[in-house]
Amino acid sequence: MTQAILNVFTISHYCEKARWAFDYLGVPYRVQVLAPGAHLKLAREHGLRRGGLPFLLTDAGPVQGSAAVVTWAEQAATGDGPVLSTEATRDTIAGIESRLDDVAGVHSRRHFYSEAILTQPKAVRASFMKEQSLPQRLKLFAGWGTICRLMARGMDLGPAQREDSRDALEREFDWLDGLLADGRPYLAGEQFSRADIAAASLLAPAVRPPDHPLHGVIASPPLHDADVARWAERPTARWVRAMYAQHRGRTTAS
């Protein structure tokens, strides 16, 4: 293996976080888009106890989880290119990113899927089918009912859970609005960092920035759309759109 292989779900915001870091740093990689179910088999084949995506396949072994994958990309980046953290900001960035991974990322996912999986499962299936081979699309089509039940159980989905996650996201918007209130351009100070990638990518489902590579690809259900509209003019939502416009755009992997 001469090039790292990043295994992703097409519409995962944690996978978008990893892809953005690779693209920003200019580290060569290849994307392998997996379908639900197939990711578990591949993870087991590489000795991983869980199937969480993203996971990276490298000559030195697999690397799992968006934070670990971003760290790998940082270490693989050439010295004369852009950076996503410095010695002076590393602890601050780590604290912000850890909270985003554990709270904003989890609740933006549950907020979306609690409505989408239960009310428009066919639209979600169509999003997962993108970039899949014909045999994999047929398997996904045939097994989608079972996959939906497993997703609902694994992510604890439901109407009450959607409301709980919406409230959690409100608190995360409050927190980030507070960080940005002093006029800083970026969460960790004056330099764009992995904390900014984490915040923008993990909140993207709740903001739907027009410069997201998948903007318009993922169908959004009506209650979710109403919340996105209600949050649209919050400082953090405006900031997320600006991060995508300035530092992401419609970049794609090699």
C-alpha positions in Angstrom: 0.0 0.0 0.0 1.7 3.2 -1.1 -1.2 5.6 -0.5 -3.4 5.7 2.6 -7.0 4.6 2.0 -9.6 6.6 3.9 -12.8 4.5 4.4 -15.9 6.6 4.7 -19.7 6.8 4.5 -20.6 9.3 1.9 -22.8 11.5 4.2 -20.9 11.2 7.5 -19.9 14.5 9.0 -17.1 12.8 10.9 -15.8 11.5 7.6 -16.1 15.0 6.1 -13.9 16.2 9.0 -11.2 13.8 8.1 -11.4 14.5 4.3 -11.2 18.2 4.9 -8.0 17.8 6.9 -6.4 15.7 4.2 -7.4 18.1 1.5 -6.3 21.2 3.4 -3.0 19.7 4.3 -2.4 18.4 0.8 -1.7 14.9 2.0 -2.3 12.3 -0.8 -5.0 9.7 0.0 -7.6 7.6 -1.7 -11.2 7.5 -0.6 -13.1 4.2 -0.3 -16.8 4.8 0.1 -18.5 2.0 2.1 -22.1 1.0 2.7 -23.6 0.3 6.1 -22.8 -3.3 6.9 -19.9 -3.6 4.6 -17.9 -1.3 6.9 -18.2 -3.8 9.7 -16.8 -6.6 7.6 -13.8 -4.5 6.4 -13.1 -3.3 9.9 -13.0 -6.9 11.2 -10.7 -7.9 8.4 -8.2 -5.3 9.6 -8.4 -6.2 13.2 -10.6 -3.4 14.4 -13.0 -4.3 17.2 -15.6 -1.7 16.0 -16.7 -0.5 12.7 -16.8 3.2 13.4 -15.9 5.5 10.4 -13.7 7.0 9.3 -10.8 4.6 9.5 -7.6 4.8 7.6 -5.6 2.0 6.1 -1.9 2.6 6.1 1.3 0.5 5.7 1.7 0.7 9.5 -1.8 -0.5 10.2 -5.3 1.0 10.6 -6.1 4.3 12.2 -9.7 4.7 13.4 -11.7 7.8 14.4 -11.7 11.3 13.0 -9.4 12.8 15.6 -6.8 10.1 15.1 -7.0 10.2 11.3 -6.5 14.0 11.4 -3.5 13.6 13.6 -2.1 11.0 11.2 -2.6 13.5 8.3 -0.8 16.2 10.3 2.2 13.9 10.8 2.2 12.9 7.1 2.1 16.5 5.9 5.2 18.0 4.4 7.0 20.6 6.5 6.6 23.5 4.1 2.8 23.2 3.7 -0.1 24.5 5.9 -0.5 23.3 9.4 -3.5 22.6 11.6 -2.0 23.0 15.1 1.1 24.4 16.7 2.8 23.6 20.0 1.4 26.8 21.6 -2.2 26.0 20.6 -2.3 22.2 20.8 -3.8 21.8 24.2 -6.5 24.5 23.5 -7.3 22.8 20.2 -7.5 19.4 21.7 -10.0 20.5 24.4 -12.3 22.2 21.8 -12.1 19.3 19.4 -12.8 16.7 22.1 -16.0 18.4 23.1 -17.1 18.9 19.5 -16.5 15.2 18.8 -18.4 14.0 21.9 -21.3 16.5 21.9 -21.8 18.5 18.7 -21.0 15.6 16.4 -23.1 13.1 18.2 -26.2 15.4 18.6 -26.1 16.8 15.1 -26.2 13.3 13.8 -29.0 12.1 16.1 -31.0 15.4 15.4 -30.9 14.6 11.7 -31.4 10.9 11.7 -34.1 10.8 14.3 -36.4 12.4 11.8 -34.8 11.3 8.5 -34.6 7.6 9.2 -38.0 7.4 10.7 -39.9 9.6 8.1 -38.0 9.4 4.8 -35.8 6.3 4.9 -35.7 6.0 1.1 -34.1 9.5 0.8 -31.4 8.5 3.3 -30.9 5.2 1.4 -30.4 7.2 -1.9 -27.7 9.3 -0.2 -25.8 6.2 1.0 -26.0 4.6 -2.5 -24.0 7.3 -4.1 -20.5 6.1 -5.3 -21.4 2.5 -4.6 -20.9 -0.4 -7.1 -24.0 -2.0 -8.6 -23.7 -5.2 -6.4 -23.3 -3.1 -3.3 -26.3 -0.9 -4.2 -28.4 -4.0 -4.7 -27.4 -5.3 -1.2 -28.1 -2.0 0.3 -31.5 -1.8 -1.3 -32.4 -5.4 -0.2 -31.3 -4.9 3.4 -32.3 -1.3 4.0 -35.1 -2.1 6.4 -32.8 -4.1 8.6 -30.1 -1.4 8.4 -32.7 1.3 9.4 -33.7 -0.7 12.5 -30.0 -1.2 13.5 -29.3 2.5 12.9 -32.3 3.5 15.0 -31.2 1.3 17.8 -27.5 2.0 17.6 -27.9 5.8 17.5 -30.9 5.9 19.9 -33.2 7.6 17.4 -36.8 8.8 17.9 -38.9 12.0 18.3 -38.0 12.5 21.9 -34.4 11.9 21.2 -34.6 14.5 18.3 -35.8 17.1 20.8 -33.1 16.2 23.3 -30.4 16.6 20.6 -31.9 19.9 19.4 -31.6 21.2 22.9 -28.0 19.9 23.1 -27.2 21.7 19.9 -28.7 24.9 21.2 -26.2 24.7 24.1 -23.3 24.0 21.7 -24.3 27.1 19.6 -24.4 29.1 22.9 -20.9 27.9 23.8 -19.4 28.6 20.4 -21.2 32.0 20.1 -19.5 32.8 23.4 -16.0 31.8 22.1 -16.5 33.9 19.0 -17.9 36.9 20.8 -14.5 38.5 21.3 -14.1 38.9 17.6 -11.5 36.1 17.1 -11.5 34.8 13.5 -10.9 31.2 14.6 -11.7 29.1 17.6 -8.2 28.8 18.9 -7.0 32.3 18.0 -5.7 33.9 14.9 -4.9 30.8 12.9 -7.2 28.3 11.1 -6.8 25.0 12.9 -8.2 21.5 13.3 -10.6 22.8 15.9 -12.2 25.0 13.2 -12.5 22.0 10.8 -14.1 20.0 13.6 -16.6 22.7 14.5 -17.6 23.5 10.9 -17.8 19.9 9.7 -19.6 18.5 12.7 -22.1 21.3 12.8 -22.6 21.3 9.0 -25.8 19.1 9.2 -27.3 21.8 11.4 -26.1 24.7 9.2 -26.1 23.2 5.7 -23.3 25.6 4.3 -23.6 26.1 0.6 -19.9 25.4 0.1 -20.1 21.9 1.6 -19.0 19.3 -1.0 -22.3 17.5 -0.5 -24.6 20.5 -0.5 -27.8 19.6 -2.2 -27.0 15.9 -2.2 -28.6 15.0 1.1 -32.4 15.4 1.4 -33.3 17.2 4.6 -36.7 16.5 6.4 -39.1 19.4 7.3 -38.5 19.7 11.0 -34.8 19.6 10.5 -35.1 22.3 7.8 -37.1 24.4 10.2 -34.4 24.2 12.9 -31.6 24.9 10.3 -33.6 28.1 9.3 -34.1 29.1 12.9 -30.3 28.8 13.7 -29.2 30.4 10.4 -28.4 33.8 11.7 -26.7 32.7 14.9 -23.0 33.9 15.1 -21.8 30.3 15.0 -23.9 29.4 11.9 -22.6 32.4 10.0 -19.1 31.4 11.1 -19.5 27.8 9.8 -20.6 29.1 6.4 -17.6 31.4 6.4 -15.2 28.6 7.2 -16.6 26.5 4.4 -16.4 29.4 1.9 -12.9 30.4 2.9 -11.2 27.1 3.6 -13.2 24.3 2.0 -15.2 25.1 -1.0 -16.0 22.1 -3.2 -12.7 20.4 -2.9 -12.5 16.7 -3.5 -10.0 13.9 -2.7 -7.6 12.4 -5.1 
